[in-house]
Amino acid sequence: MLLIWKRLGFLVPLTWMTLALIFTALDVDKWIPEESAAVLILVLCSATYWFLGLWLKRRDHAHPHLGRHTFFFIPIEYWAPISFAFAVYLYWFPGQ
């Protein structure tokens, strides 16, 4: 799979993988069902993408010539609703 990002766009998959590893290391499945853990990871990723994207956008406002922080040509802050939509789908249709 070809990963395409600009500037700090690689933080999108890195955030997801880091949270998944933390949840696995903490063995969260003992406390909540596996599907709920996936939903929680996606919701946490959504919040992270939103605030990180807005912070990077505000920080780089003085240097528009550098370009935006994107992953698959989508700015980081727009990955928040995408991730949240996946979380809603997993919540309403678990195990499908």
C-alpha distances in whole Angstrom, upper triangle without the diagonal:
4,6,10,13,17,19,19,16,14,17,15,13,15,18,17,16,19,21,20,21,24,25,24,26,29,29,29,29,33,34,32,30,26,25,27,26,22,24,26,22,21,25,25,21,23,26,24,22,25,27,25,24,28,29,26,27,31,31,29,32,34,31,30,29,26,24,22,20,17,13,12,15,17,19,19,23,21,19,22,23,19,19,23,23,20,23,26,24,23,27,29,27,26,25,24
4,6,10,13,16,16,14,12,16,14,13,15,18,17,17,20,22,21,22,25,26,26,28,31,31,31,31,35,36,34,32,28,28,29,27,24,26,27,24,22,25,25,21,23,25,23,21,24,26,23,22,26,27,24,25,29,28,26,29,31,28,26,25,23,20,19,17,14,11,9,12,15,17,18,21,20,18,21,23,19,20,23,23,21,24,27,25,25,29,30,29,28,27,26
4,7,10,13,13,10,9,12,11,10,12,15,15,14,17,19,19,20,23,24,24,26,29,29,29,30,33,34,32,31,27,26,28,25,22,24,25,21,20,22,22,18,20,22,20,17,21,22,20,19,22,23,20,22,25,25,23,26,28,25,23,23,20,18,16,14,11,8,7,10,12,14,14,18,17,15,18,20,17,17,21,21,20,22,25,24,24,27,29,28,28,27,26
4,7,10,11,8,8,12,11,11,13,16,16,17,19,21,21,23,25,26,27,29,31,32,31,32,36,36,34,33,30,29,29,27,24,25,26,23,21,23,23,19,20,22,20,17,19,21,19,17,20,21,18,19,23,22,20,23,25,22,20,19,17,14,13,11,8,6,5,7,10,12,13,16,15,14,18,19,17,18,21,22,21,23,26,25,26,29,30,30,30,29,29
4,7,7,5,6,9,9,10,12,14,15,16,18,20,21,22,24,26,27,28,30,31,31,32,36,36,34,33,30,29,29,27,24,25,25,22,20,22,21,17,18,20,17,14,17,18,15,14,17,18,15,15,19,18,17,19,21,18,17,16,13,11,10,7,5,4,6,7,9,9,10,14,14,13,16,18,17,17,21,21,21,23,26,26,26,29,31,30,30,31,30
4,6,5,8,10,11,13,14,16,18,19,20,22,23,24,26,28,29,30,32,34,33,35,38,38,36,36,33,32,32,30,27,27,27,24,22,24,23,19,19,21,18,15,17,18,15,13,16,16,13,13,17,16,13,16,18,15,13,13,10,8,7,5,5,7,9,8,10,9,10,14,14,14,17,20,18,19,22,23,23,25,28,28,29,31,33,33,33,34,33
4,6,8,9,11,14,14,15,18,19,19,21,23,24,25,27,29,29,31,33,33,35,38,37,36,36,33,32,32,30,27,28,27,24,23,24,22,19,19,20,17,15,17,17,13,12,15,14,10,12,15,13,11,14,16,13,13,12,9,8,7,5,7,9,12,11,12,10,11,14,15,15,18,21,20,20,23,25,25,26,29,30,30,32,35,35,35,35,35
4,5,6,8,11,10,12,14,15,16,18,20,20,21,24,25,26,27,29,29,31,34,34,32,33,30,29,29,26,24,24,24,20,19,20,19,15,16,17,14,11,14,14,10,10,13,12,9,11,14,13,12,15,17,15,15,15,12,11,9,5,7,8,12,12,12,10,9,12,14,13,15,19,18,18,21,23,22,23,26,27,27,29,32,32,32,33,33
4,5,6,8,9,11,12,14,15,17,18,20,21,23,24,25,27,29,28,30,33,32,31,31,28,27,27,24,22,22,22,19,17,18,17,14,14,16,13,10,13,14,10,9,13,13,10,12,15,15,14,16,19,17,16,16,13,11,9,5,4,5,8,9,9,8,6,10,11,10,13,16,15,15,18,20,19,21,24,24,24,27,29,29,29,30,29
4,5,6,6,9,11,11,12,15,16,17,18,20,21,23,24,26,26,28,31,31,29,29,26,25,26,23,20,21,21,17,17,19,17,13,15,16,13,11,15,16,12,12,16,16,13,15,18,18,17,20,22,20,19,20,16,14,12,9,8,6,10,11,11,11,9,13,14,12,14,18,16,15,19,20,19,21,24,24,24,26,29,29,28,28,28
4,6,5,6,8,10,10,12,14,15,16,18,19,20,22,24,23,25,28,28,27,27,24,24,23,21,18,19,18,15,14,16,14,10,12,13,10,9,12,12,9,10,14,13,12,14,17,16,16,19,22,20,20,21,17,16,13,9,9,8,12,13,12,11,8,11,13,11,13,16,15,14,17,19,18,19,22,23,23,25,27,28,27,27,28
4,5,5,7,9,10,11,13,15,16,17,19,20,22,23,22,24,27,27,25,25,22,21,21,18,16,16,16,13,11,13,12,8,10,12,9,7,11,12,10,10,14,14,13,15,18,18,18,20,23,22,21,22,19,17,13,10,9,7,10,12,10,10,7,10,11,8,10,13,11,10,13,15,14,15,19,19,19,21,24,24,23,24,24
4,5,5,6,8,10,11,12,14,15,16,18,20,21,20,22,25,25,24,23,20,19,20,17,15,16,16,12,11,14,13,10,12,14,12,10,14,16,13,14,17,18,17,19,22,21,21,24,27,25,24,25,22,20,17,13,11,9,11,14,13,13,11,13,14,10,12,15,13,11,15,16,14,15,19,19,18,21,24,23,22,22,23
4,5,5,6,9,10,10,12,14,15,16,18,20,20,22,25,25,23,24,21,21,21,18,16,17,16,13,13,15,13,10,13,14,11,11,15,15,13,14,18,17,16,19,21,21,21,24,26,25,25,25,22,20,18,14,13,11,14,16,15,15,12,15,16,13,14,17,16,14,17,19,17,18,21,22,21,23,26,26,24,24,25
4,6,5,6,9,10,11,12,14,15,16,18,18,20,23,22,21,21,19,19,18,15,14,15,13,10,10,12,9,7,10,11,8,8,12,13,11,12,16,16,15,18,20,20,21,23,26,25,25,26,23,21,18,14,14,12,15,17,16,15,11,13,15,12,12,15,14,12,14,17,15,15,19,20,19,20,24,24,23,23,24
4,6,5,6,9,10,11,12,14,15,16,16,17,21,20,19,18,16,15,15,12,10,12,11,7,8,10,9,6,10,12,10,10,13,15,13,15,18,18,18,20,23,23,24,26,29,28,27,29,25,23,20,16,15,13,15,18,16,16,13,14,15,11,12,14,13,10,13,15,13,13,16,17,15,17,21,21,19,20,21
4,6,5,6,9,10,10,12,14,15,15,17,20,20,19,19,16,16,17,13,12,14,13,10,11,14,12,10,13,15,13,13,17,18,16,18,21,21,20,23,25,25,26,28,31,30,29,30,27,25,22,18,17,15,17,20,19,19,16,18,18,15,15,18,16,13,16,18,16,15,19,20,18,20,23,22,20,20,22
4,5,5,6,9,10,10,12,14,14,17,19,20,19,19,17,18,17,14,13,15,13,10,12,14,11,10,14,14,12,13,17,17,15,17,20,20,20,23,25,24,25,28,30,29,29,30,27,26,23,19,19,17,19,22,20,20,16,18,20,16,16,19,18,15,17,20,18,17,21,22,20,21,25,25,22,23,24
4,5,5,6,9,10,11,12,11,14,17,16,15,16,14,15,14,10,10,12,10,6,9,11,8,8,12,12,11,13,16,16,15,17,20,20,20,23,25,25,26,29,31,31,31,32,29,27,24,20,20,18,20,23,21,20,17,18,19,16,15,18,17,13,15,18,16,14,18,19,17,18,22,22,20,20,22
4,5,5,6,9,10,10,10,12,15,15,14,14,11,12,12,9,8,11,10,7,9,12,11,10,14,15,14,15,18,19,18,20,23,23,23,26,28,28,29,32,34,33,33,34,31,29,26,22,21,19,21,24,22,22,19,20,21,17,17,19,17,14,16,18,15,14,18,18,15,17,21,20,18,18,20
4,5,5,6,8,10,11,13,15,16,16,16,14,15,15,12,12,15,13,10,13,15,13,13,17,18,16,18,21,21,20,22,25,25,25,28,30,29,30,33,35,34,34,36,32,31,28,24,23,21,23,26,24,24,21,22,23,20,20,22,21,17,19,22,19,18,21,22,19,21,24,24,21,21,23
4,5,5,6,8,9,12,14,14,15,16,14,16,15,11,12,14,12,10,13,15,12,13,16,17,15,17,20,20,19,22,24,24,24,27,29,28,30,33,35,35,35,36,33,32,28,25,24,22,25,28,26,25,22,23,24,21,20,22,22,18,19,22,20,18,22,23,20,21,24,24,22,22,24
4,6,5,6,6,8,11,11,11,12,10,12,11,8,9,12,10,8,12,13,12,13,16,17,16,18,21,21,21,23,26,26,26,29,31,30,32,35,37,37,37,38,35,33,30,26,26,24,26,28,26,26,23,23,24,21,20,22,21,17,18,21,18,16,19,20,17,18,21,21,18,19,22
4,5,5,7,8,10,12,12,13,10,13,13,10,11,14,13,11,14,16,15,16,19,20,19,21,24,24,24,26,29,28,29,32,33,33,34,37,40,39,39,40,37,35,32,28,27,25,27,30,28,28,25,26,27,23,22,24,23,19,21,23,20,18,21,22,18,19,23,22,19,19,21
4,5,8,10,12,13,14,15,14,17,16,13,14,17,15,14,17,19,17,17,21,21,20,22,25,25,24,27,30,29,29,32,34,33,35,38,40,39,40,41,37,36,33,29,29,27,29,32,30,30,26,27,29,25,24,27,26,22,23,26,23,21,25,25,22,23,26,26,23,22,25
4,5,9,9,10,12,14,13,16,15,11,14,16,14,13,17,18,16,17,21,21,20,22,25,25,24,27,30,29,30,33,34,34,36,38,41,40,41,42,39,37,34,31,30,28,31,33,31,31,27,28,29,26,24,27,26,22,23,25,23,21,24,25,21,22,25,25,22,22,25
4,5,6,8,10,11,10,14,13,10,13,15,14,13,17,18,17,19,22,22,22,24,27,27,27,29,32,31,32,35,36,36,38,41,43,43,43,44,41,39,36,32,32,29,31,34,32,32,29,29,30,27,25,27,26,22,23,25,22,20,23,23,20,20,24,23,20,20,23
4,5,6,6,8,8,11,10,7,10,12,11,11,15,15,15,17,19,20,20,22,24,25,25,28,30,30,31,33,35,35,37,39,42,42,42,43,40,38,35,31,31,28,30,33,31,30,27,27,28,25,23,25,24,20,20,22,20,17,20,21,17,17,21,21,17,18,21
4,5,5,6,6,9,9,7,10,13,12,12,16,17,17,18,21,22,22,24,27,27,28,30,32,32,34,36,37,38,39,42,45,44,44,45,42,40,37,33,32,30,31,34,32,32,29,29,29,26,24,25,25,21,21,22,20,17,19,20,16,16,19,19,15,15,19
4,6,8,9,12,12,10,14,16,15,16,19,20,19,21,24,24,25,27,29,30,30,33,35,35,36,39,40,40,42,44,47,47,47,48,45,44,40,37,36,33,35,38,35,35,32,32,32,29,28,29,28,24,24,26,23,20,22,23,19,19,22,21,18,18,22
4,7,9,12,10,9,13,14,13,14,18,18,17,20,22,22,23,26,27,28,29,31,33,33,35,37,38,39,41,43,46,46,46,48,45,43,39,36,35,33,35,37,35,34,31,31,31,28,26,27,27,23,22,24,22,19,21,22,18,17,20,21,17,18,22
4,7,8,6,7,10,11,10,12,15,15,16,18,20,20,22,24,25,26,27,29,31,32,33,35,37,38,39,41,44,44,44,46,43,41,37,34,33,31,32,35,32,32,29,28,28,25,23,24,24,20,19,21,19,15,17,18,15,13,16,17,14,15,18
4,6,5,6,9,10,11,13,15,15,17,18,20,21,23,24,26,27,28,30,32,33,34,36,38,39,40,42,45,45,44,46,43,41,37,34,32,30,31,34,31,32,29,29,28,25,23,23,23,19,19,20,17,14,16,16,12,11,14,14,10,11,15
4,5,5,6,9,10,11,13,14,15,17,19,20,21,23,25,26,27,28,31,32,32,34,36,37,38,40,43,43,42,44,41,38,35,31,30,27,28,31,29,29,26,27,26,23,22,22,21,17,17,18,15,13,15,15,11,11,14,13,10,10,13
4,5,5,6,9,10,11,13,14,15,17,19,20,21,23,25,26,27,29,30,31,33,35,36,37,39,42,42,40,42,39,37,33,30,28,26,26,29,27,27,25,25,24,21,19,19,18,15,14,15,12,10,11,11,7,8,10,10,6,7,11
4,5,5,6,9,10,10,12,14,15,17,18,20,21,23,24,25,27,29,30,31,33,34,36,37,41,40,40,42,39,36,33,30,28,26,27,29,27,27,24,24,23,20,18,18,18,14,13,15,12,9,11,12,8,7,11,11,9,11,14
4,5,5,6,9,10,10,12,14,15,16,18,20,21,22,24,26,27,28,30,32,32,34,36,39,39,38,40,37,35,31,28,26,24,25,28,26,26,23,22,22,19,17,18,18,14,14,15,13,10,13,14,10,10,14,14,11,13,15
4,5,5,6,9,10,11,12,14,15,16,18,20,21,22,24,26,26,28,30,31,32,34,37,37,36,37,35,32,28,25,24,21,22,25,22,23,20,20,20,16,15,16,14,11,11,13,10,8,11,11,8,9,12,12,10,11,13
4,5,5,6,9,10,11,13,14,15,17,19,20,21,23,24,25,27,29,30,31,33,36,36,35,37,34,32,28,25,23,21,22,25,22,22,19,19,18,15,13,13,13,9,9,10,8,5,8,9,6,6,10,11,10,12,14
4,5,5,6,8,10,11,12,14,15,17,18,20,21,23,24,26,27,28,30,32,35,35,34,36,34,31,28,25,23,22,23,25,23,22,19,18,18,16,13,14,14,11,10,12,11,8,10,12,10,10,13,15,13,15,17
4,6,5,6,9,10,10,12,14,16,16,18,20,21,22,24,26,26,28,30,33,32,32,34,31,29,25,22,21,19,21,23,20,20,17,17,17,14,12,14,13,9,10,13,11,8,12,13,11,12,16,16,14,16,18
4,5,5,6,9,10,10,12,14,15,16,18,20,20,22,24,25,26,28,31,31,30,32,29,27,23,20,18,16,18,20,17,17,14,14,14,11,9,10,9,6,6,9,7,6,9,11,9,11,14,15,14,16,17
4,5,5,6,9,10,11,13,14,15,17,18,20,21,23,24,26,27,30,31,30,32,30,27,23,21,20,18,20,22,18,18,15,14,14,11,8,10,10,7,6,9,9,6,9,12,11,11,14,16,15,18,19
4,5,5,6,9,10,11,12,14,16,16,18,20,21,22,24,26,29,29,29,31,28,26,22,19,19,18,20,22,19,18,14,13,14,12,9,12,13,9,9,13,12,10,13,15,14,14,18,19,18,20,22
4,5,5,6,8,10,10,12,14,15,16,18,20,20,22,24,27,26,26,28,25,23,19,16,15,14,17,18,15,14,11,11,12,9,7,10,10,7,8,12,11,10,13,15,14,15,18,19,19,20,21
4,5,5,6,9,10,10,12,14,15,16,18,20,21,22,26,26,25,27,25,22,18,16,15,14,16,17,14,13,10,9,9,7,4,7,8,5,6,9,10,9,12,14,14,15,17,19,19,21,22
4,6,5,6,8,10,11,12,14,15,17,18,20,21,25,25,24,27,25,23,19,16,17,16,19,20,16,14,11,9,11,10,7,9,11,9,9,12,13,12,14,17,17,17,20,22,21,24,25
4,5,5,6,8,10,10,12,14,15,16,18,20,23,23,23,25,22,21,17,14,15,15,18,18,15,13,10,9,11,10,8,11,13,10,11,15,15,14,17,19,19,19,22,24,23,25,26
4,6,5,6,8,10,10,12,14,15,16,18,21,21,20,22,20,18,14,11,11,11,14,15,12,9,6,5,8,6,5,9,10,9,10,13,14,14,16,18,19,20,22,24,24,25,26
4,6,5,6,9,10,11,12,14,15,16,20,20,19,22,20,18,14,12,13,14,16,16,13,10,7,5,7,7,5,8,11,10,11,14,15,15,17,19,20,20,23,24,25,27,27
4,5,5,6,9,10,10,12,14,15,18,19,19,22,20,18,15,13,14,16,19,18,15,12,9,7,11,11,9,12,14,13,14,17,18,18,20,22,23,23,26,27,27,30,30
4,6,5,6,8,10,10,12,14,17,17,17,20,17,16,12,10,12,13,17,17,14,11,7,7,11,11,10,13,15,14,15,18,19,19,21,23,24,24,27,29,28,30,31
4,5,5,6,9,10,11,12,15,15,15,17,15,13,9,8,9,11,14,14,11,7,5,4,8,9,9,12,13,13,15,17,19,19,21,23,24,25,27,29,29,31,31
4,5,5,6,8,10,10,14,15,14,17,16,14,11,10,12,15,18,16,14,10,8,6,10,12,11,13,16,16,16,19,21,21,23,25,26,26,29,30,31,33,33
4,5,5,6,9,10,13,14,14,17,15,15,12,11,14,16,20,18,16,12,10,9,13,14,13,17,18,18,19,22,23,23,25,28,28,29,31,33,33,35,35
4,5,5,6,8,11,11,12,14,12,11,9,8,11,14,17,16,14,10,9,9,13,14,14,17,19,19,20,23,24,24,26,28,29,30,32,34,34,35,36
4,6,5,6,10,10,9,12,11,10,7,8,11,14,17,15,13,9,9,9,12,14,14,17,18,19,20,23,24,25,26,28,30,31,33,34,35,36,36
4,6,5,8,10,10,14,13,13,11,12,15,18,21,19,17,13,13,12,15,17,17,19,21,22,23,25,27,27,29,31,32,33,35,37,37,39,39
4,6,7,9,10,13,12,12,11,11,15,18,21,20,18,14,14,14,17,18,19,21,23,23,25,27,28,29,31,33,34,34,37,38,38,40,40
4,5,5,7,9,8,9,8,10,13,17,20,17,17,13,13,14,17,18,19,22,23,24,25,28,29,29,31,33,34,35,38,39,39,41,41
4,5,6,10,10,10,10,12,15,19,21,19,18,14,15,15,17,20,20,22,24,25,26,28,30,31,32,34,36,36,38,40,41,42,42
4,6,9,10,11,12,14,18,21,24,21,21,17,18,18,21,23,24,26,28,28,30,32,33,34,36,38,39,40,42,44,44,46,46
4,5,6,8,10,12,16,19,22,19,19,16,17,18,20,22,24,26,27,28,30,32,33,34,36,37,39,40,42,43,43,45,45
4,5,6,8,11,14,18,19,16,16,14,16,16,18,20,22,24,25,26,28,30,31,32,34,35,37,38,40,41,42,43,43
4,6,9,12,14,18,19,16,17,15,17,19,20,22,24,26,27,28,30,32,33,34,36,37,39,40,42,43,44,45,44
4,7,9,12,15,17,15,16,14,15,17,19,20,22,25,25,26,28,30,31,32,34,35,36,38,40,41,41,42,42
4,7,9,12,14,11,12,10,12,14,15,17,20,22,21,23,25,27,27,29,31,32,33,35,37,38,38,39,38
4,6,10,12,9,9,7,9,11,12,13,16,18,18,19,22,23,24,26,28,29,30,32,33,34,35,36,35
4,7,10,9,8,6,6,9,11,11,14,16,16,17,19,21,22,23,25,26,27,29,31,32,32,33,33
4,6,5,5,4,6,9,9,9,12,15,14,15,18,19,19,21,23,24,25,27,29,29,30,30,30
4,5,5,6,7,10,10,9,12,14,12,13,16,17,17,19,22,22,22,25,27,27,27,27,27
4,5,8,10,13,11,10,14,15,13,14,17,17,17,20,22,21,22,25,27,26,27,27,26
4,7,9,12,10,11,14,15,14,16,19,19,19,22,23,23,25,27,28,28,29,30,29
4,6,8,7,7,11,12,10,12,15,15,16,19,20,21,22,24,26,26,27,28,27
4,6,6,7,10,11,11,13,15,16,17,19,21,22,23,25,27,28,28,30,29
4,5,5,7,10,10,11,13,15,16,17,19,21,21,23,25,26,26,28,28
4,5,6,8,10,10,12,14,15,16,18,20,21,22,24,25,26,28,28
4,5,6,7,9,10,11,13,15,16,17,19,21,22,23,24,26,25
4,6,5,6,8,10,11,12,14,15,16,18,20,21,21,23,23
4,5,5,6,9,10,11,12,14,15,16,18,20,20,23,22
4,5,5,6,9,10,10,12,14,15,16,18,19,21,21
4,5,5,6,9,10,11,13,14,16,16,18,19,19
4,5,5,6,9,10,11,12,14,15,16,17,17
4,5,5,6,9,10,10,12,14,15,17,17
4,5,5,6,9,10,11,12,14,16,15
4,5,5,6,9,10,10,11,13,13
4,5,5,6,9,10,10,13,13
4,5,5,6,8,10,13,13
4,5,5,6,8,10,10
4,6,5,5,8,8
4,6,6,9,11
4,6,10,10
4,7,6
4,6
4
